[in-house]
Amino acid sequence: MEKAIIDGVKKEGSLERQADLNDVNDEFAYLQRNEFTSEVFKIEVRNLGYFGIGELKKLLRNKLKLDMSKIKSPTHKEFAFVCFRSQADQQKAIKILNGYKWKGKILRAFVAKASADPLQKKRKEENQNDKQTYPVNKKQRTSAEATCPLAGMPYEEQLKQKSSNMEELIKTFKGELIKINKSASKPLEDFKFEGVEPSPQITGYRNKNEFTVGKNSSGEIVVGFRLGSYADGSVEVSEVDHLPHLPDAAKWAARTFQQLVRHSKYEPFNPETNSGHFRQLTVRTSSQTKEIMLMVGIYSSNLNETDLEEIKNELINYYDTRSGEESQFTCSSLYYQDVKHREAGQMVSPIEHLFGATHITDNIDNLEFRISPLAFFQINTAAADILYQKVIALAQPQLHSTVLDIYCGIGSIALAFSKHCKRVLGVEIISTAVNDAEYNAQKNRVQNCKFYAGNADDYIQSMVKEVVYDTAPGEQLDLIAVVDPPRAGLHNRSIAAIRAASAIKRLVYISCNPERARLNWIELGRPESKQYKGNPFFPKTAIAVDMFPHTTHTELIVLFERQVENVLEENSTKTDCGNAVEV
């Protein structure tokens, strides 16, 4: 019965669109191409209530054993779209989820319509607007407007604007937290924002840049920045030579790679048709050694092994022999990256070293760091020095303190803390970055750092237990957590683990996306519940560091302290063992 319904929906949709398949502006033509798209086998799940994407993934994959490819959910909504790789998987999911009870709610699951291609949708709207009698403004924004919109503003004014934005965000956060936890009112009265620290370097500061290979408005092949997202109906790419936040080495890399692509027999990747080959160029540069690492992203789905070898040899020959008018720059490290659709469970697109060094090195706070192609490293090396100084000052580690560096990357924060505390334990999901962290500790003769490769959600509790069990009776325990998560913020499981670990009294949260991090801060400050055991964390001090001059972004550091008074007042009959860990 369900198969008939699904087939009927697909057949009906196909018949409705068949007449438009030859129309270049057909919003659903992509469904008929001979390639995989998760939109074909999509379902909608309703009545989910309040949920986190992570816990929904855990339910679907781990408990219900559903082989999904993607989850999409609008913010603050009680429904989600779940995509699968086959009709059989789609049918199985509907059968299991429709009527399933989760978190006290009965779920509804049914076939979802495929989304329209956003690019074709925009073109269709523009064509319709062209027929109207009123004028339509179609001006495309420039690459400067897209990537560094504050470049025309004096730097002091940029800092004032960012400070004002942070103050407004903090004000919003305080109001939201008080609504859900009245006991936060008094601690929030003492919450201070100490302004924005300027960057020591405001031009050419970006040490990592990801360029797109595409075409400009004139149809010329360009290596540069996209002027908008595909979801917003834009595929145009613009050159980057005039952008103030890029170093000359990155501009050289974009120009030379652009020349290579223009003369190659292989085409740039076309996101509209999933055709072509050259997709992106990632450039990493070192402010200390002047090394340049290039990682060329190739869409390989439509290439055979002979083609791939030809492209790799073309890259090697081009950069290995590169010289001439711009010979002050040379490629010191070259990688190939396969950027076709990732398989299930694949965290990053695979890379292959082609020639040169396998890493580049850079310095922060008189510490030398080896950086692998996929590892996280602060984008502004000069400002990172200030960032880490401020983090350490807020955390106030003592010589008996232990620091948990959650999302430790190549160990830059851990090593910065190492001379101010007893020891540091770090965790990072990218194993090559952990290898770098261990190498960096050894290279800098740091012996009180230990690193784990794995998901932070799974390691927080075990790291806390390790610290507690290694603390001798009578020895003072001071455990500080430092988190520097990706833009999406901390997973709810990580927040729950931090809150449940009563030994953690202070938490320093570093965020390059404070608006998104605000949601994490609210969860940290919620009253104790079944989901979040342990007393809440309330903010004490915040300070911003301008890691991204000429853009609207800034890095915000917030010090949180656990509300220990509640433990004494509400649990006076319990023994408060400083080394206890609730899990």
Secondary structure as UniProt FT lines:
FT   HELIX           2..18
FT   TURN            19..22
FT   TURN            24..25
FT   TURN            27..28
FT   HELIX           29..32
FT   TURN            38..41
FT   STRAND          42..46
FT   HELIX           53..57
FT   HELIX           58..63
FT   STRAND          68..72
FT   TURN            75..76
FT   STRAND          80..84
FT   HELIX           87..97
FT   TURN            98..99
FT   STRAND          101..102
FT   TURN            103..104
FT   STRAND          105..106
FT   STRAND          108..111
FT   HELIX           118..130
FT   HELIX           143..147
FT   TURN            149..152
FT   HELIX           155..180
FT   HELIX           182..184
FT   HELIX           185..189
FT   STRAND          192..197
FT   STRAND          208..215
FT   TURN            217..218
FT   STRAND          221..226
FT   HELIX           230..232
FT   STRAND          237..238
FT   TURN            241..242
FT   TURN            244..245
FT   HELIX           248..263
FT   TURN            271..274
FT   STRAND          278..285
FT   TURN            287..289
FT   STRAND          292..298
FT   TURN            301..302
FT   HELIX           305..320
FT   TURN            325..328
FT   STRAND          333..338
FT   TURN            344..345
FT   STRAND          351..356
FT   STRAND          360..364
FT   TURN            365..366
FT   STRAND          367..371
FT   TURN            373..374
FT   HELIX           381..395
FT   TURN            399..400
FT   STRAND          401..406
FT   TURN            409..410
FT   HELIX           412..418
FT   TURN            419..420
FT   STRAND          423..428
FT   HELIX           431..443
FT   TURN            444..445
FT   STRAND          449..453
FT   HELIX           456..469
FT   TURN            473..474
FT   STRAND          478..483
FT   TURN            487..488
FT   HELIX           492..500
FT   TURN            502..503
FT   STRAND          504..511
FT   HELIX           514..525
FT   STRAND          537..545
FT   TURN            549..550
FT   STRAND          555..562
FT   HELIX           565..570
FT   TURN            572..573
FT   TURN            578..579
//
